[in-house]
Amino acid sequence: MSTTTHFTLSQADIPTHWYNILTDLPEPMPLPLHPATQQPITPDDMTPIFPENLVMQEFSPERWVEIPEPIREIYALWRPTPLLRAVRLEKELQTPAHIYYKYEGVSPAGSHKPNTAVAQAYYNKVAGIQRLATETGAGQWGSALSLACRLFGLECTVYMVKVSYFQKPYRKMMMETWGATVYPSPSENTGFGRKLLREDPDCPGSLGIAISEAIEDTLHSKNTRYSLGSVLNHVCLHQTVIGLEAIKQMEMAGEEPDVLVGCVGGGSNFAGLAFPFLRKKITEGKPYRVVAVEPSACPTLTAGELRYDFGDTARTTPLMWMYTLGHDFMPPKIHAGGLRYHGMAPTVSHLYHLGLIEAVAYPQTKVFEAALTFARTEGIIPAPESSHAVRAAIDEAIKAREAGEKKVVLFNLSGHGMLDLSAYEAYLSGSLQDV
Ligand SMILES: *Cc1c(COP(=O)(O)O)cnc(C)c1O
């Protein structure tokens, strides 16, 4: 074969430490505030919801956080993940650019989300917690946490937005296969859910309602904690295994990326790829351009405001300094369910504010057009969320063609779309529309 296209690391190359970008920020980030007192939140405020070891990690002053061996052993089920060069896509685009992608869809749940789910389940287990409660929209986070809880012998309760529970049954079946209990939210299981069902028995639910139910369940049960799949510092920290592996793999390929690309919902897979490279940008002056890609139906970075806001609709979480569309923003029902979040990780928000990263937004028809080009050249059917990154990577390669420049583009393919085929059907039949 003339070109090497697959860069594989061995099990010994699974990172031993996560990278904490908080220690390298050129300016510190504004702290989260207590919703009642408006004072910076203390670790004690958070321990009814999260175990103390994860709370400490949220505020960690360490640059490199050691990954406990039991977590690395589970990572070895699918890590290191492959990094590939998309030569067939490059040919199709007739671009001099080299396009690389890191593929996180090889995890058992089909996305990057188990990277943090496994870590969170482990820390809860060693803290003596017996059960985790969480919410899920389309089911990607719920399935990742169900898997992780099973592997560490924890119970798992998932509040799944009711419309998705009925419209997207396969993710629910995955969660139940891994042993989780899944409730359509609003449910009869919490006071908040019962109240909403009394007012409207057909209430379709929302992520905000499901978060409120999972938190109520946590606060009213013994030995139970809550778990969040994006946004928070410790979640972005756990995801940095993606970028740390990618740095080694780009070295194997003998190239340095000019442009890094990731899709953003709450920001965690983007952070995972980008933060280790941003360390080199901040500390070694590497000239990487780093691009966050969002749906134009939920344009948090490109059209939101930087201010304190709640993480949920019911105003129960701390106030976080972030780009936001407002905690009561109701995003249209686009197919990339994982990108329908009103806020953005405070770290990603801060980096955008400092000008260290860029952002771009795309409507979903443009995104699916790119997803099809990718599926028809590279074979993998990307998740609708990940397809936003595919779109931006393709556009970077087209720009390079027009400028006659050899650019190296690296993007994160955060998951596969094998459980999102109805979205592809809508696109192929011409019924998919921009909102
Ligand atoms: C959940 C999800 C996302 C969005 O979440 P982030 O925290 O922004 O990464 C992106 N891609 C896939 C495949 C997902 O499951």
The ligand as a Gaussian input file, in Angstrom:
#p B3LYP/6-31G(d) Opt

LIG

0 1
 C      -23.318000      13.451000      23.614000
 C      -22.593000      13.494000      22.338000
 C      -22.008000      14.683000      21.852000
 C      -22.152000      16.014000      22.533000
 O      -21.636000      16.108000      23.825000
 P      -20.273000      16.866000      24.165000
 O      -20.219000      16.880000      25.642000
 O      -20.332000      18.227000      23.560000
 O      -19.177000      16.052000      23.572000
 C      -21.293000      14.630000      20.668000
 N      -21.165000      13.491000      19.974000
 C      -21.712000      12.324000      20.408000
 C      -21.551000      11.089000      19.574000
 C      -22.438000      12.292000      21.609000
 O      -22.978000      11.140000      22.035000

